[in-house]
C-alpha cells in the first residue's frame, strides 16, 4: 500500500519537474569534470520541496553539496538543503542532510554545444519538518533513503551549472516523503589538469598544452616521438640524435645546423667542395668554379686569359706562360724591336756605336727591364779583310760594346750572353762592297 502511494505521488509531481526529467533522459554521455585528478566537487544552489500533503512550495536557498571522487566514476559526499513549505495550511521549516553515493554516466554528449555530465545517486539521511534548529534527536527528525538524478552543464573546465531531482522516502511520524528539485552551480577542484589531456598538472611537463601521457603531458606536433618542448624542429619529424630535427642529406648534421641541408658534406664537414678548390660550398662564394681562399673561392681575374691571374701575372695584358710568370717567351714589344733592330752594323775595323745605335740600345734596355726573365744572345761577326785571329777579336769587341751599353742602361750581366765568330759565319757575299760590309755586324736574338 505504501509503495503504491509513493508511485502515485511521484506521478502527480512529474508535471512540475517534467522539464528536468526530459533533460536527464535526453543526455546520455559525460565529459568528466570530477575524476581522480580533480576529485572534489562543491555545489551551491536553490531547491524546491514537494510532498503529497504540501499546499505550496518555492525555490529557496541554500542547497549545499560536497563530494569526492572514489573510483570508476563513483564518488561519495553529503547534501544539505533548507526550505519553507506549507503542509495542510501549516507553515513548516524544512532541512535535510544526506550522505550519498553518486555515479557519473560515462560517454560524451552536448546540449546546444555545451558539454554535459549526467549522473545518478542514492543516499541515506535525515529530514526535519517543523523546527528551525538542526537536531538529530528532534521529534520531527526522520531518517530514510533518497534516490536522484541530475545533469551538469560544463561552462568551463572547473565550473558547471546543475539541475537535478531526487525522491526521499520517509515512513515516520511527522515526516513526509518528498520530491526535491535543485538548480545550482558546481565548482570542481583538486589536483588539477589545466589542459585536459589526462595528465595531472603535478605530473604534466606542459600543463597548459594538451599532450601525450607517454611524453609527460607534452604535445608532439610532428609525431617523431620527441615532445615539442625538447624538439628543436617541432614541426618537422626528425631524429632523437639530432634533437628532433631531420638530416635530409644524411651527412650527420641536422638540417637546423647544416648550411647545405640537401647536399652531403665531406671529410666531417657539413658541406661538399663542388669545385675542389679546398673551400667547402658553404663558405665558397663561387662553389662551382675553383678559386683561391684569398678571393673567396672565386677565380681571380685574368685579363689575358693565359691561366695566370692578374694578381700573379707579370704580363697581365699579354698571353704568356705560367712558368714565365704569365709572360710570353717572346714579348710582342721585344719581337717588334728585333724585327727592326736585330742587327747592328759597324764601320771597317771599328767596334764603336753611333748615336742612333746607342738610342736603339737604350730602347732595348727599357723593353728588357719589363721582362726580367728574358736573356739575350749577342753574337759578333767580322768581314773577311785582315787576319782571321784579328777579326775574331774584333767581333768579340763588337759584342762587348753592345753588352756593356745594355749593362750601363741597367740590364744585368747574367742576362747577356756574348759570342764571337770572327769571319767564320758570313751571311752576305764579299762582292759588291755594299754587301760585304754587312758582315761587320752584331746579331741579337732571344735565348730559348
VOPAGU-2260 file (C-alpha; in pm, 1 decimal, decimal comma):
REM VOPAGU-2260
SITE   aa  ch    i         X         Y         Z
SITE  UNK   A    0       0,0       0,0       0,0
SITE  UNK   A    1     287,3     238,7      88,1
SITE  UNK   A    2     470,4     167,4    -241,5
SITE  UNK   A    3     156,1     239,8    -446,3
SITE  UNK   A    4     115,0     565,7    -262,0
SITE  UNK   A    5     472,4     667,7    -340,5
SITE  UNK   A    6     433,5     597,3    -711,7
SITE  UNK   A    7     100,4     780,4    -718,7
SITE  UNK   A    8     263,9    1079,8    -555,9
SITE  UNK   A    9     565,5    1070,0    -788,6
SITE  UNK   A   10     340,4    1064,2   -1098,1
SITE  UNK   A   11     143,9    1362,8    -968,7
SITE  UNK   A   12     456,6    1574,9    -925,5
SITE  UNK   A   13     609,4    1470,8   -1254,4
SITE  UNK   A   14     422,7    1758,8   -1421,6
SITE  UNK   A   15     618,2    2005,8   -1209,4
SITE  UNK   A   16     956,7    1853,6   -1293,2
SITE  UNK   A   17     888,8    1728,1   -1647,1
SITE  UNK   A   18    1146,5    1963,5   -1799,7
SITE  UNK   A   19    1423,4    1844,1   -1570,7
SITE  UNK   A   20    1339,8    1478,7   -1628,9
SITE  UNK   A   21    1327,4    1531,8   -2004,5
SITE  UNK   A   22    1676,6    1677,6   -1992,1
SITE  UNK   A   23    1802,2    1382,9   -1788,6
SITE  UNK   A   24    1661,1    1133,3   -2039,8
SITE  UNK   A   25    1794,6    1331,3   -2338,9
SITE  UNK   A   26    2155,8    1332,3   -2224,8
SITE  UNK   A   27    2342,5    1002,8   -2237,5
SITE  UNK   A   28    2709,3    1088,5   -2206,0
SITE  UNK   A   29    2960,2    1273,0   -1999,9
SITE  UNK   A   30    3262,0    1494,5   -2022,7
SITE  UNK   A   31    3432,9    1406,1   -1696,6
SITE  UNK   A   32    3499,9    1701,7   -1477,7
SITE  UNK   A   33    3515,6    1513,3   -1148,1
SITE  UNK   A   34    3781,7    1245,1   -1167,6
SITE  UNK   A   35    4090,4    1123,0    -987,2
SITE  UNK   A   36    4282,8    1430,2   -1098,6
SITE  UNK   A   37    4012,0    1675,5    -985,4
SITE  UNK   A   38    3831,3    1472,3    -718,8
SITE  UNK   A   39    3642,0    1739,5    -524,5
SITE  UNK   A   40    3309,0    1891,3    -629,8
SITE  UNK   A   41    3123,5    2162,0    -436,7
SITE  UNK   A   42    2771,0    2282,0    -522,9
SITE  UNK   A   43    2575,5    2586,2    -416,1
SITE  UNK   A   44    2215,7    2627,5    -529,6
SITE  UNK   A   45    1845,6    2665,8    -464,6
SITE  UNK   A   46    1583,0    2395,1    -415,1
SITE  UNK   A   47    1212,3    2332,3    -406,8
SITE  UNK   A   48    1045,8    2060,9    -194,5
SITE  UNK   A   49     710,0    1899,0    -271,8
SITE  UNK   A   50     523,1    1647,9     -57,5
SITE  UNK   A   51     190,0    1469,0    -103,6
SITE  UNK   A   52      33,6    1698,5     152,0
SITE  UNK   A   53     208,3    2029,1      67,1
SITE  UNK   A   54      -9,0    2318,3     -43,8
SITE  UNK   A   55     270,1    2526,4    -191,4
SITE  UNK   A   56     645,0    2543,1    -223,6
SITE  UNK   A   57     908,4    2763,9    -383,5
SITE  UNK   A   58    1275,9    2780,9    -464,8
SITE  UNK   A   59    1489,2    2883,2    -173,3
SITE  UNK   A   60    1849,8    2899,4     -61,4
SITE  UNK   A   61    2054,8    2709,6      18,3
SITE  UNK   A   62    2134,4    2372,2    -119,2
SITE  UNK   A   63    2492,2    2270,1     -45,2
SITE  UNK   A   64    2676,2    1964,8    -164,8
SITE  UNK   A   65    3031,5    1837,0    -130,9
SITE  UNK   A   66    3154,3    1515,2    -287,1
SITE  UNK   A   67    3479,5    1337,8    -360,5
SITE  UNK   A   68    3564,3    1106,1    -647,1
SITE  UNK   A   69    3649,8     749,9    -540,9
SITE  UNK   A   70    3692,3     526,2    -848,4
SITE  UNK   A   71    3526,7     420,3   -1176,4
SITE  UNK   A   72    3301,4     730,6   -1194,0
SITE  UNK   A   73    3178,5     678,8    -836,2
SITE  UNK   A   74    3200,1     948,3    -573,1
SITE  UNK   A   75    3073,0     993,1    -216,8
SITE  UNK   A   76    2954,1    1305,5     -45,0
SITE  UNK   A   77    2694,8    1491,2     160,5
SITE  UNK   A   78    2396,7    1708,1      62,7
SITE  UNK   A   79    2232,2    1970,7     277,4
SITE  UNK   A   80    1915,7    2168,3     192,5
SITE  UNK   A   81    1685,2    2419,9     362,0
SITE  UNK   A   82    1336,5    2541,6     259,4
SITE  UNK   A   83     995,6    2655,7     380,0
SITE  UNK   A   84     686,8    2455,5     285,4
SITE  UNK   A   85     317,2    2467,6     368,0
SITE  UNK   A   86     150,4    2140,6     465,0
SITE  UNK   A   87    -221,8    2134,4     545,7
SITE  UNK   A   88    -215,1    2512,4     581,3
SITE  UNK   A   89      69,7    2487,3     832,9
SITE  UNK   A   90     396,2    2669,2     758,8
SITE  UNK   A   91     692,2    2444,1     827,1
SITE  UNK   A   92    1067,3    2489,0     821,2
SITE  UNK   A   93    1242,3    2208,9     631,2
SITE  UNK   A   94    1600,7    2091,4     624,7
SITE  UNK   A   95    1772,0    1768,9     519,0
SITE  UNK   A   96    2119,4    1618,5     549,3
SITE  UNK   A   97    2212,8    1308,9     349,2
SITE  UNK   A   98    2516,5    1100,6     276,6
SITE  UNK   A   99    2521,1     997,4     -89,6
SITE  UNK   A  100    2692,3     772,3    -339,9
SITE  UNK   A  101    2695,0     921,6    -689,1
SITE  UNK   A  102    2763,3     759,2   -1026,8
SITE  UNK   A  103    2850,7     976,3   -1326,8
SITE  UNK   A  104    2740,2     822,6   -1655,2
SITE  UNK   A  105    3041,9     785,7   -1886,8
SITE  UNK   A  106    3046,9     894,7   -2251,2
SITE  UNK   A  107    3034,5    1222,2   -2438,2
SITE  UNK   A  108    2736,5    1441,0   -2523,7
SITE  UNK   A  109    2648,4    1805,7   -2572,9
SITE  UNK   A  110    2338,3    2020,2   -2545,9
SITE  UNK   A  111    2336,4    2335,4   -2759,3
SITE  UNK   A  112    2712,3    2299,4   -2786,4
SITE  UNK   A  113    2761,2    2265,0   -2408,4
SITE  UNK   A  114    2927,7    1952,7   -2266,3
SITE  UNK   A  115    2710,9    1764,7   -2016,4
SITE  UNK   A  116    2766,0    1527,1   -1722,8
SITE  UNK   A  117    2453,6    1322,0   -1633,5
SITE  UNK   A  118    2462,4    1133,1   -1305,9
SITE  UNK   A  119    2258,1     912,4   -1069,7
SITE  UNK   A  120    2285,0     891,8    -695,5
SITE  UNK   A  121    2144,7     720,9    -387,4
SITE  UNK   A  122    2172,5     820,5     -24,7
SITE  UNK   A  123    2050,7     799,6     328,3
SITE  UNK   A  124    1996,5    1074,0     580,3
SITE  UNK   A  125    1768,2    1280,6     795,0
SITE  UNK   A  126    1488,5    1525,1     721,9
SITE  UNK   A  127    1313,9    1765,6     955,3
SITE  UNK   A  128     972,2    1931,2     917,7
SITE  UNK   A  129     878,5    2195,0    1170,8
SITE  UNK   A  130    1179,2    2307,7    1374,8
SITE  UNK   A  131    1432,9    2569,5    1277,1
SITE  UNK   A  132    1715,0    2418,3    1481,8
SITE  UNK   A  133    1902,2    2118,4    1347,7
SITE  UNK   A  134    1878,7    1832,4    1592,6
SITE  UNK   A  135    1936,6    1465,7    1532,6
SITE  UNK   A  136    1707,7    1376,5    1829,0
SITE  UNK   A  137    1415,8    1604,4    1743,7
SITE  UNK   A  138    1070,5    1450,0    1731,2
SITE  UNK   A  139    1033,2    1598,7    1384,3
SITE  UNK   A  140    1353,0    1438,3    1253,8
SITE  UNK   A  141    1306,8    1133,5    1030,5
SITE  UNK   A  142    1550,9     906,4     853,7
SITE  UNK   A  143    1519,2     742,7     516,0
SITE  UNK   A  144    1673,2     666,2     178,2
SITE  UNK   A  145    1685,7     900,8    -119,4
SITE  UNK   A  146    1731,1     848,2    -493,0
SITE  UNK   A  147    1809,0    1109,6    -754,8
SITE  UNK   A  148    1945,1    1207,0   -1090,5
SITE  UNK   A  149    2082,5    1520,3   -1244,6
SITE  UNK   A  150    2290,7    1672,8   -1515,5
SITE  UNK   A  151    2579,1    1917,4   -1507,0
SITE  UNK   A  152    2630,2    2166,8   -1789,1
SITE  UNK   A  153    3003,7    2234,6   -1817,1
SITE  UNK   A  154    3066,0    2607,0   -1874,4
SITE  UNK   A  155    3441,2    2577,7   -1808,3
SITE  UNK   A  156    3688,6    2310,9   -1707,6
SITE  UNK   A  157    3607,8    2356,4   -1341,1
SITE  UNK   A  158    3262,6    2518,0   -1330,4
SITE  UNK   A  159    2923,0    2370,4   -1422,3
SITE  UNK   A  160    2556,7    2463,1   -1393,5
SITE  UNK   A  161    2342,8    2188,3   -1246,4
SITE  UNK   A  162    1982,4    2074,0   -1236,6
SITE  UNK   A  163    1868,1    1766,0   -1051,8
SITE  UNK   A  164    1571,8    1591,4    -898,3
SITE  UNK   A  165    1554,2    1343,2    -609,4
SITE  UNK   A  166    1296,2    1146,4    -418,8
SITE  UNK   A  167    1322,3    1084,7     -45,4
SITE  UNK   A  168    1112,4     806,8     110,8
SITE  UNK   A  169    1017,2     872,9     475,7
SITE  UNK   A  170     785,6     646,4     672,9
SITE  UNK   A  171     793,5     802,9    1017,6
SITE  UNK   A  172     554,5    1023,4    1214,3
SITE  UNK   A  173     575,8    1395,6    1139,4
SITE  UNK   A  174     767,0    1319,6     817,2
SITE  UNK   A  175     666,4    1346,9     455,8
SITE  UNK   A  176     809,4    1165,9     157,6
SITE  UNK   A  177     909,1    1437,4     -81,6
SITE  UNK   A  178    1036,6    1523,3    -424,8
SITE  UNK   A  179    1314,5    1780,7    -435,4
SITE  UNK   A  180    1431,0    1979,0    -738,0
SITE  UNK   A  181    1769,4    2154,2    -725,8
SITE  UNK   A  182    1927,7    2418,5    -952,6
SITE  UNK   A  183    2279,4    2532,6    -871,6
SITE  UNK   A  184    2638,6    2589,6    -970,3
SITE  UNK   A  185    2921,5    2346,7    -912,1
SITE  UNK   A  186    3291,5    2401,7    -865,2
SITE  UNK   A  187    3533,3    2121,9    -945,5
SITE  UNK   A  188    3875,0    2127,9    -780,2
SITE  UNK   A  189    4158,6    1902,0    -678,4
SITE  UNK   A  190    4495,4    1813,6    -826,0
SITE  UNK   A  191    4416,4    1995,6   -1149,8
SITE  UNK   A  192    4458,3    1913,2   -1517,1
SITE  UNK   A  193    4467,0    2256,7   -1679,6
SITE  UNK   A  194    4498,7    2134,8   -2038,7
SITE  UNK   A  195    4256,8    1844,4   -2004,6
SITE  UNK   A  196    4494,7    1586,2   -2151,1
SITE  UNK   A  197    4450,6    1334,5   -1869,1
SITE  UNK   A  198    4789,3    1408,9   -1715,3
SITE  UNK   A  199    4759,8    1597,4   -1384,3
SITE  UNK   A  200    4933,7    1932,0   -1366,7
SITE  UNK   A  201    5159,9    1795,8   -1095,9
SITE  UNK   A  202    5297,8    1538,2   -1340,8
SITE  UNK   A  203    5243,4    1741,2   -1657,3
SITE  UNK   A  204    5561,5    1895,1   -1801,5
SITE  UNK   A  205    5340,8    2109,5   -2027,9
SITE  UNK   A  206    5037,2    2184,8   -1808,8
SITE  UNK   A  207    4892,2    2445,0   -2045,1
SITE  UNK   A  208    4924,7    2240,1   -2366,2
SITE  UNK   A  209    4729,1    1918,2   -2430,1
SITE  UNK   A  210    4976,2    1639,0   -2485,1
SITE  UNK   A  211    5051,9    1270,0   -2459,5
SITE  UNK   A  212    5080,9    1072,9   -2139,8
SITE  UNK   A  213    5391,3     893,1   -2268,2
SITE  UNK   A  214    5555,1    1234,3   -2311,7
SITE  UNK   A  215    5458,0    1354,3   -1962,0
SITE  UNK   A  216    5167,1    1557,5   -2097,2
SITE  UNK   A  217    5358,9    1744,6   -2365,1
SITE  UNK   A  218    5249,5    1761,4   -2730,0
SITE  UNK   A  219    5442,4    1612,9   -3021,6
SITE  UNK   A  220    5330,9    1818,0   -3322,9
SITE  UNK   A  221    5540,0    1631,5   -3580,9
SITE  UNK   A  222    5485,3    1283,1   -3438,9
SITE  UNK   A  223    5852,4    1191,6   -3414,0
SITE  UNK   A  224    5832,1    1076,1   -3054,2
SITE  UNK   A  225    6002,6    1385,1   -2916,2
SITE  UNK   A  226    5796,3    1636,7   -2720,9
SITE  UNK   A  227    5775,1    1986,2   -2866,6
SITE  UNK   A  228    5948,7    2134,7   -2563,0
SITE  UNK   A  229    6258,7    1924,4   -2635,4
SITE  UNK   A  230    6222,9    1919,9   -3014,4
SITE  UNK   A  231    6446,9    2171,7   -3190,6
SITE  UNK   A  232    6233,0    2121,8   -3503,2
SITE  UNK   A  233    5882,6    2069,7   -3355,6
SITE  UNK   A  234    5703,8    2084,6   -3690,7
SITE  UNK   A  235    5935,9    1851,1   -3886,0
SITE  UNK   A  236    5979,8    1482,1   -3798,9
SITE  UNK   A  237    6338,4    1417,2   -3703,6
SITE  UNK   A  238    6582,8    1202,2   -3514,4
SITE  UNK   A  239    6643,1    1183,2   -3141,2
SITE  UNK   A  240    7016,6    1206,6   -3206,3
SITE  UNK   A  241    6955,0    1529,7   -3398,6
SITE  UNK   A  242    6745,5    1692,7   -3126,3
SITE  UNK   A  243    6426,9    1615,5   -3317,5
SITE  UNK   A  244    6548,9    1763,3   -3646,7
SITE  UNK   A  245    6587,7    1574,0   -3975,7
SITE  UNK   A  246    6914,4    1510,6   -4159,1
SITE  UNK   A  247    6795,2    1532,7   -4518,6
SITE  UNK   A  248    7134,1    1466,2   -4680,0
SITE  UNK   A  249    7242,7    1200,7   -4430,9
SITE  UNK   A  250    7580,8    1357,1   -4358,6
SITE  UNK   A  251    7545,7    1351,9   -3981,4
SITE  UNK   A  252    7449,2    1717,6   -3947,1
SITE  UNK   A  253    7090,4    1814,6   -3867,2
SITE  UNK   A  254    6911,3    2040,9   -4113,3
SITE  UNK   A  255    6889,3    2301,9   -3837,7
SITE  UNK   A  256    7266,4    2347,2   -3827,7
SITE  UNK   A  257    7358,8    2223,8   -4175,6
SITE  UNK   A  258    7429,4    2515,8   -4412,8
SITE  UNK   A  259    7392,7    2269,7   -4702,9
SITE  UNK   A  260    7098,0    2054,0   -4582,3
SITE  UNK   A  261    7035,5    1895,2   -4922,0
SITE  UNK   A  262    7399,3    1823,4   -5014,8
SITE  UNK   A  263    7603,1    1573,4   -4817,0
SITE  UNK   A  264    7926,2    1708,5   -4676,9
SITE  UNK   A  265    8272,1    1552,0   -4693,3
SITE  UNK   A  266    8559,4    1488,5   -4453,6
SITE  UNK   A  267    8349,6    1563,6   -4147,3
SITE  UNK   A  268    8225,6    1894,7   -4286,1
SITE  UNK   A  269    7854,9    1972,8   -4337,3
SITE  UNK   A  270    7900,7    2081,7   -4699,4
SITE  UNK   A  271    8072,8    1941,1   -5011,5
SITE  UNK   A  272    8350,1    2109,1   -5209,7
SITE  UNK   A  273    8193,1    2100,1   -5554,2
SITE  UNK   A  274    8479,9    2272,6   -5736,8
SITE  UNK   A  275    8758,9    2102,5   -5542,4
SITE  UNK   A  276    8936,5    2426,0   -5451,5
SITE  UNK   A  277    8967,7    2338,7   -5083,9
SITE  UNK   A  278    8677,5    2558,3   -4973,6
SITE  UNK   A  279    8350,8    2390,8   -4881,7
SITE  UNK   A  280    8047,4    2520,4   -5067,5
SITE  UNK   A  281    7902,4    2694,9   -4762,1
SITE  UNK   A  282    8198,0    2933,9   -4744,3
SITE  UNK   A  283    8279,9    2938,3   -5116,3
SITE  UNK   A  284    8149,4    3246,2   -5297,9
SITE  UNK   A  285    8189,0    3056,8   -5627,1
SITE  UNK   A  286    8114,7    2693,1   -5529,8
SITE  UNK   A  287    8122,2    2565,9   -5888,6
SITE  UNK   A  288    8436,3    2749,7   -6006,1
SITE  UNK   A  289    8769,0    2680,0   -5839,2
SITE  UNK   A  290    8940,4    2977,0   -5686,1
SITE  UNK   A  291    9178,9    3066,2   -5403,0
SITE  UNK   A  292    9062,7    3119,6   -5048,8
SITE  UNK   A  293    9202,9    3471,7   -5061,1
SITE  UNK   A  294    8943,8    3553,4   -5327,4
SITE  UNK   A  295    8652,4    3384,8   -5152,0
SITE  UNK   A  296    8687,7    3069,1   -5358,5
SITE  UNK   A  297    8631,7    3256,3   -5684,6
SITE  UNK   A  298    8861,3    3252,9   -5984,4
SITE  UNK   A  299    9095,2    3551,1   -5996,2
SITE  UNK   A  300    9070,9    3795,7   -6282,9
SITE  UNK   A  301    9286,0    3703,3   -6581,8
SITE  UNK   A  302    9264,7    3971,8   -6848,7
SITE  UNK   A  303    9486,6    3796,6   -7099,6
SITE  UNK   A  304    9326,9    3458,2   -7024,0
SITE  UNK   A  305    9659,5    3277,9   -7006,0
SITE  UNK   A  306    9567,0    3093,2   -6687,8
SITE  UNK   A  307    9778,4    3319,7   -6468,8
SITE  UNK   A  308    9560,3    3556,3   -6264,7
SITE  UNK   A  309    9632,5    3924,5   -6292,7
SITE  UNK   A  310    9749,1    3940,2   -5933,9
SITE  UNK   A  311   10031,0    3695,1   -6017,3
SITE  UNK   A  312   10078,2    3783,8   -6382,5
SITE  UNK   A  313   10391,7    3983,0   -6459,6
SITE  UNK   A  314   10244,8    4045,9   -6802,8
SITE  UNK   A  315    9871,0    4077,9   -6732,3
SITE  UNK   A  316    9791,8    4212,7   -7077,3
SITE  UNK   A  317    9991,5    3954,4   -7273,2
SITE  UNK   A  318    9914,1    3588,9   -7313,9
SITE  UNK   A  319   10205,5    3410,4   -7155,5
SITE  UNK   A  320   10343,4    3105,6   -6988,0
SITE  UNK   A  321   10279,0    3009,1   -6628,5
SITE  UNK   A  322   10644,2    2919,4   -6577,8
SITE  UNK   A  323   10737,4    3268,1   -6700,9
SITE  UNK   A  324   10508,7    3440,4   -6453,3
SITE  UNK   A  325   10238,2    3489,2   -6713,5
SITE  UNK   A  326   10467,1    3648,0   -6967,7
SITE  UNK   A  327   10531,4    3522,7   -7321,9
SITE  UNK   A  328   10865,2    3370,6   -7419,1
SITE  UNK   A  329   10896,6    3644,4   -7677,3
SITE  UNK   A  330   10702,8    3952,8   -7575,0
SITE  UNK   A  331   10537,2    4140,4   -7858,4
SITE  UNK   A  332   10730,9    4459,1   -7787,4
SITE  UNK   A  333   11061,8    4272,6   -7797,2
SITE  UNK   A  334   10961,1    4083,7   -8108,0
SITE  UNK   A  335   10874,5    4410,0   -8280,1
SITE  UNK   A  336   11209,9    4560,2   -8177,3
SITE  UNK   A  337   11406,8    4264,9   -8305,8
SITE  UNK   A  338   11217,2    4267,3   -8632,2
SITE  UNK   A  339   11360,7    4614,1   -8690,4
SITE  UNK   A  340   11686,7    4619,8   -8495,8
SITE  UNK   A  341   11818,8    4266,9   -8454,5
SITE  UNK   A  342   12146,8    4356,5   -8637,8
SITE  UNK   A  343   12385,8    4638,5   -8555,4
SITE  UNK   A  344   12642,2    4724,1   -8830,5
SITE  UNK   A  345   12991,0    4865,0   -8766,7
SITE  UNK   A  346   13242,0    5056,3   -8972,6
SITE  UNK   A  347   13558,0    4894,0   -9107,0
SITE  UNK   A  348   13792,6    4786,8   -8828,7
SITE  UNK   A  349   13561,5    4951,0   -8568,4
SITE  UNK   A  350   13351,8    4844,0   -8267,2
SITE  UNK   A  351   13208,7    5185,0   -8181,6
SITE  UNK   A  352   12832,1    5261,7   -8182,6
SITE  UNK   A  353   12688,7    5573,7   -8335,1
SITE  UNK   A  354   12422,4    5787,0   -8165,1
SITE  UNK   A  355   12133,5    5617,6   -8340,2
SITE  UNK   A  356   12259,1    5276,0   -8239,8
SITE  UNK   A  357   12304,1    5386,5   -7879,5
SITE  UNK   A  358   11949,5    5518,8   -7882,3
SITE  UNK   A  359   11823,0    5187,8   -8010,3
SITE  UNK   A  360   12021,6    5001,0   -7743,9
SITE  UNK   A  361   11864,4    5230,4   -7481,3
SITE  UNK   A  362   11515,7    5145,8   -7610,8
SITE  UNK   A  363   11602,4    4777,7   -7599,9
SITE  UNK   A  364   11712,5    4807,5   -7237,3
SITE  UNK   A  365   11373,0    4961,5   -7147,6
SITE  UNK   A  366   11193,8    4665,0   -7301,5
SITE  UNK   A  367   11421,6    4412,3   -7130,4
SITE  UNK   A  368   11365,7    4586,3   -6798,3
SITE  UNK   A  369   10995,7    4483,5   -6815,2
SITE  UNK   A  370   11078,1    4118,7   -6883,1
SITE  UNK   A  371   11349,9    4022,4   -6641,3
SITE  UNK   A  372   11329,4    3657,2   -6738,7
SITE  UNK   A  373   11442,8    3727,0   -7097,1
SITE  UNK   A  374   11805,7    3651,8   -7181,6
SITE  UNK   A  375   11971,3    3798,0   -7491,6
SITE  UNK   A  376   12226,8    3635,4   -7720,7
SITE  UNK   A  377   12480,7    3887,8   -7857,1
SITE  UNK   A  378   12672,0    3733,6   -8149,8
SITE  UNK   A  379   12963,3    3930,9   -8300,8
SITE  UNK   A  380   13087,7    3896,8   -8662,8
SITE  UNK   A  381   13353,3    4049,3   -8894,1
SITE  UNK   A  382   13414,5    4072,7   -9268,8
SITE  UNK   A  383   13695,3    3875,5   -9437,8
SITE  UNK   A  384   13954,2    4154,8   -9464,5
SITE  UNK   A  385   14261,8    4102,6   -9249,4
SITE  UNK   A  386   14385,3    3818,8   -9032,4
SITE  UNK   A  387   14123,8    3575,4   -8901,9
SITE  UNK   A  388   14251,1    3597,0   -8540,3
SITE  UNK   A  389   14229,5    3973,0   -8552,9
SITE  UNK   A  390   13881,8    3952,5   -8696,1
SITE  UNK   A  391   13780,2    3710,5   -8416,1
SITE  UNK   A  392   13892,7    3959,5   -8154,2
SITE  UNK   A  393   13724,7    4242,7   -8342,5
SITE  UNK   A  394   13391,4    4054,3   -8344,1
SITE  UNK   A  395   13425,0    3992,8   -7969,4
SITE  UNK   A  396   13488,7    4362,4   -7908,7
SITE  UNK   A  397   13176,5    4448,4   -8106,6
SITE  UNK   A  398   12965,7    4209,9   -7891,3
SITE  UNK   A  399   13109,8    4352,9   -7570,8
SITE  UNK   A  400   13030,3    4706,6   -7688,8
SITE  UNK   A  401   12658,2    4626,3   -7707,1
SITE  UNK   A  402   12669,7    4420,5   -7387,8
SITE  UNK   A  403   12837,5    4698,9   -7191,0
SITE  UNK   A  404   12594,0    4954,6   -7325,3
SITE  UNK   A  405   12299,6    4741,4   -7203,6
SITE  UNK   A  406   12465,3    4697,1   -6863,4
SITE  UNK   A  407   12509,9    5074,3   -6841,9
SITE  UNK   A  408   12135,2    5103,0   -6902,5
SITE  UNK   A  409   12055,1    4871,9   -6608,4
SITE  UNK   A  410   12045,5    4523,1   -6761,6
SITE  UNK   A  411   12214,6    4253,8   -6553,3
SITE  UNK   A  412   12525,3    4087,9   -6692,8
SITE  UNK   A  413   12374,2    3743,3   -6621,4
SITE  UNK   A  414   12104,9    3802,8   -6882,3
SITE  UNK   A  415   12356,1    3876,9   -7162,8
SITE  UNK   A  416   12537,6    3600,3   -7347,5
SITE  UNK   A  417   12810,7    3703,4   -7593,8
SITE  UNK   A  418   12979,6    3502,8   -7866,9
SITE  UNK   A  419   13241,0    3594,6   -8125,3
SITE  UNK   A  420   13256,2    3425,2   -8465,1
SITE  UNK   A  421   13504,2    3649,3   -8647,9
SITE  UNK   A  422   13480,4    3599,6   -9023,7
SITE  UNK   A  423   13367,7    3235,8   -8995,6
SITE  UNK   A  424   12995,4    3289,8   -9048,9
SITE  UNK   A  425   12938,3    3547,4   -9319,6
SITE  UNK   A  426   12581,8    3568,4   -9447,3
SITE  UNK   A  427   12647,7    3831,0   -9709,2
SITE  UNK   A  428   12869,8    3794,9  -10022,2
SITE  UNK   A  429   13211,5    3967,8  -10044,2
SITE  UNK   A  430   13117,7    4139,3  -10370,9
SITE  UNK   A  431   12995,7    4402,8  -10403,1
SITE  UNK   A  432   13142,9    4600,3  -10115,2
SITE  UNK   A  433   12795,4    4722,4  -10008,1
SITE  UNK   A  434   12708,4    4364,1   -9926,6
SITE  UNK   A  435   13041,5    4268,0   -9774,7
SITE  UNK   A  436   13029,2    4540,0   -9510,5
SITE  UNK   A  437   12703,7    4390,2   -9372,4
SITE  UNK   A  438   12916,0    4109,1   -9233,6
SITE  UNK   A  439   13068,7    4363,0   -8988,3
SITE  UNK   A  440   12777,6    4314,6   -8751,1
SITE  UNK   A  441   12635,0    4202,8   -8414,5
SITE  UNK   A  442   12325,8    3983,1   -8423,9
SITE  UNK   A  443   12077,2    3997,3   -8131,2
SITE  UNK   A  444   11842,2    3706,2   -8051,2
SITE  UNK   A  445   11644,0    3574,5   -7757,2
SITE  UNK   A  446   11776,2    3273,2   -7571,1
SITE  UNK   A  447   11526,5    2988,2   -7579,0
